[in-house]
Amino acid sequence: MTSYGMREKKVVFYDTDKRHADLKIRLQHDDLSQSDFFCAMVTGYIDKDERLISFLYDWREKEKSYSKNKRKISEKSLLKGEEKINEFGFGKEEIEDIFDLLEEEHPDL
């Protein structure tokens, strides 16, 4: 049985043929594969990269699916979460260590 977090998953979404062609051209220009590009974007999003998060907030506001008030609430929530993580001394490595210990103790999970 493959450990959680180690199995590859396929992520699919739909867009127009024009935007797909534009993406392929830009990726070729920047010498990136689609996989590298999307993996980088997902990593930035999961890791809460400030540059990517800021871009997404701006994009959502422009698309009118996200108000400035919601943005402030979300930013405040993210900040509070980071403060709690620091308060309890949990970094990424510590959290991964906890999951590793749980997996060792309960391999059937």
N, C-alpha and C positions, 0 to 999 in steps of 0.2 A: 504494500500500500504506500502510495506516495504521500509525503508529509504535506500538511496544509501549507499553502503559500508557495509550493514548488511546482504544482501542476500548471501548465500553460492553458490559458483561456483565449478564445477568439472573441474580439470585440468588433461588432459590425454596426454601421449606421448608414443612412441614406442621405444623399445630396444630389444636386443636379449634375448632369454630364459636363456642363460648362465649368462649374466650380471644381469638379474632379480633374478636368483637364488643366485648369489654372493651378491647382495644387501640384499636380505631377510636374508641370513646368517649373514652378518655384522650387520644388524639392530637388529637381535635377540641377537647377541653377546653383543651389546651395549644397549640392553633393550629399543629400540626405535620402535615406529610404523612407517610405511611408511608416514602416515599423519603428525606425529610430525616432522619427518626428513624433508619432503618437505616444510612444513610450516616454519620451522626454516631457511631453505635455502632461501626461498622467502623473508622472513623478513630481513635476512642479506643482500640480494641483494637490496631490496627496500630501506633499511636504509643505504645503501652504506658502510656496514661493511668493513673496510680496509683489513681485513684478507681474506674475501671472494672475494673482488674485485681484490686483488693481485693474488689470486689463479686463478681467471678467466682470468686475463691478461696473466699470465704464460701459462695457458692451451691453450688459443687462439693462442699465439705465437708459441707454440709447434705444434699445429695443422695447422699452416701456414695460418690461416684465419685472422691473426691480426699482422700487422707489428709493430716494435718498434716505428716507427714514429707515427702511429695511436695511440699507447698507450700514447705517450707523449702528443699528442693533446687532447686525452680524459682526461688524468689526469689534464692537464691545464684547460680544460673546467669545470671539476668538482670543482677544486679549485676556479675558478672564480665565479661559481655559489654559492658556500658556502660563499665566500666573500660578494656577493651581498645580500644574505639572512641575513648575520650578519649586513651589512651596513644599511639595511632597518629595522632591528630589528624583522624579521619574523622567529620565531622558529616553531616547529611542532605544538605546542599548539595554537599559534596565527593563523596559517593557518587553523587549524581545526575550530577555533572560527569563522573565516570568512565564512567558508562553512556552519556552523551552522546558522549564521545570514542570509545568503542567503536562506537557506532552510526555515527558519521561515518566511521571507518576501515573498518568492515565493515557496510555498509548491507544486505547480503543476509542477515544473521543474524536 
